[in-house]
Amino acid sequence: MSEEILINITPQETRVAVMHLGVVQELHIERSSQRGLVGNIYFGKVCRVLPGMQSAFIDIGLERAAFLHVADIWEERQNGNEDRPIERILFEGQSIMVQVIKDPIGTKGARLSTQMSFAGRFLVYLPQDSHIGISQKIEDETEREQLKQKLQSLIPADEPGGFIIRTLAEQASETELQADVDYLRRLWADIQTRARTAAPKTLLYQDLNLALRVLRDFSNDETSRILIDSRENFQKMQEFAQSYTQEVLHKLHHYAADRPLFDLYAVEAEIEKALARRVDLKSGGYLIIDQTEALTTIDVNTGGFVGVRNFDDTIFKTNLEAAQTIARQLRLRNLGGIIIVDFIDMDNRDHQQEVFLEFKKALSRDYTRMTVHDFSPLGLVEMTRKRTRESLAHILCQPCPTCQGRGEIKTAKTMCYQILREIVREARQFNAKEFRILASQTVIDLFLDEESQNLAQLGDFIAKPISLQVETCYSQEQYDIILI
């Protein structure tokens, strides 16, 4: 058992770090004011149907209306009506029970489905379905069949609902599976009862908070202990574990030392590194990670690594190390959507295949659904990683108010020339006695030094005096021209 889970809890937020061999592999952050919505069930109201997009906007009481595509309307697919247009299924003002399957990200609202699912410790319950599925992580066919038969023996044939057997169920007893089945069915019955009398935009069910989800979803056989630095929440987690996850109970420990938990394990430093654009490799190479709204690009560079044999060997070793680091960074930063990895070009096809296999092996620790394609003709590895919540950078950061997220600002010289052009425009429209430039210190300094001659020439050209005034609160791109 080489895994530890650290839980740092304050009234404002809960932070979870999953450690493997002393190294941070995953970070999860949940703020009290911004809890994730995935798994929540609402009694919503259709506010708009869009036939052209075969989608509808559903008001569930959030700031932005949520999005429901026709493919996510479960009842229609079950009845064999895949080709039935959404305008014949939904109408404006209609009330409908929906579950969030993707959090609002950026300017996009939450994504919804009418197929309900609830996760227990060992099972996922699908109340509208009837089949029994098994996690793809359980690969042995004999074991898959045994688990399926074990669960079928616990479920009366006349009771509706299907299940997906989770990976943790491999070690579960029949008693534990039966308890999960009873708990999940009881939960669904309670939701249905509340829905009968609920008003539109009512929250019917909210998934567990992050600390309790650790016990249900994160802990596994490799987990040696779970450290919690809040006594109150440690007791709550003990009570939950006593009722639902008894096999985890002995792993729970209260951390009461004076030194902050995340400082002791250097997690705070890892968070800062995970927000940086550059990631250094031990060999001397480095990664450049650029995250945009549409996709994330990762560029591998040799940096100061010169190797010991030849240039091809240097590239190969750098790419092998990068493959492991990239897989960890994807989990650490929770990067999702389309991801393009630009490994250093390799002429040796065998080296390419070894790097690709190492990359896939490193990704196998990730429980998030992914598709990975082999090297393209351009030498790029293209992949997708399911995105259900905001990335670490989007949770902790905001676009720079100076550059507006561009990552660059105009030079002081560029701003000087922009101001000079603006004065020409203003002079042609208005008959002012004087023009006063309000700008940052760097721009004004340039006007007083290198650009003083150009400023004097412009004053002669418009036949009006031009004065300068420093505004210390202005960024380099900010300026005003005052007409006096």
Secondary structure, 3 states (H helix, E strand, C coil): CCEEEEEEECCCEEEEEEEECCEEEEEEEEEHHHCCCCCCEEEEEEEEEECCCCEEEEECCCCCCEEEEHHHCHHHHHCCCCCCCHHHCCCCCCEEEEEEEECCECCECCEEECCCCEECCCEEEECCCCCEEECCCCCCHHHHHHHHHHHHHHCCCCCCCEEEECHHHHHCCHHHHHHHHHHHHHHHHHHHHHHHHCCCCEEEECCCCHHHHHHHHHCCCCEEEEEECCHHHHHHHHHHHHHHCHHHHHHEEECCCCCCHHHHCCHHHHHHHHCCCEEECCCCCEEEEEECCCEEEEEEECCCCCCCCCHHHHHHHHHHHHHHHHHHHHHHHCCCEEEEEECCCCCCHHHHHHHHHHHHHHHCCCCCCEEECCCCCCCCEEEEECCCCCCHHHHHCCCCCCCCCCCCCCCHHHHHHHHHHHHHHHHHHCCCCCEEEEECHHHHHHHHCCCHHHHHHHHHHHCCCEEEEECCCCCCCCEEEEEC
